[in-house]
Amino acid sequence: MTSSKHDPGTQELLDDILHTILAYVKQETIGKLSGLWKLAVARIVAAGCLALGSVLVVIAAIRALQTETGSALSGSLSWLPYVIGALIAMIGTAALSWTALRNPQPRSARLRSEPAGTNDSEIAEPASTNDSKPAGKDHKETIT
């Protein structure tokens, strides 16, 4: 029977290939997942702040209706400020949903898909003013 041992050069080559593949997988998954995790946490915190602010606005509207209308919304109409508060919440939710559904693509993806020359970062400043930078990347100022 033949020996199942590999020569040292082949074993070193296989170890190097395995190490390279593992390093690549770590770079392409763990690094990107870390960035994705940070983005997800930031968006969850932003959504929580938006929800809390919305609740506070509705409560403030209800309280304002109860105090500022005096006796007009008391007695048999004491439920009306709560209905108006619910309507404010529904209108706000509908407006945010409409905005989100109108532009389902993230802003960064929309910027990448715009034709060249329409992105604000690609538009060069006019070179007519003395305090602006030259328009081109390779433009060198000549002294005459």
Secondary structure by P-SEA (a helix, b strand, c coil): cccccccaaaaaaaaaaaaaaaaaaaaacaaaaaaaaaaaaaaaaaaaaaaaaaaaaaaaaaaaaaccccccccccccaaaaaaaaaaaaaaaaaaaaaaaaccccaaaaaaacccccccccccccccccccccccccbbbbcc
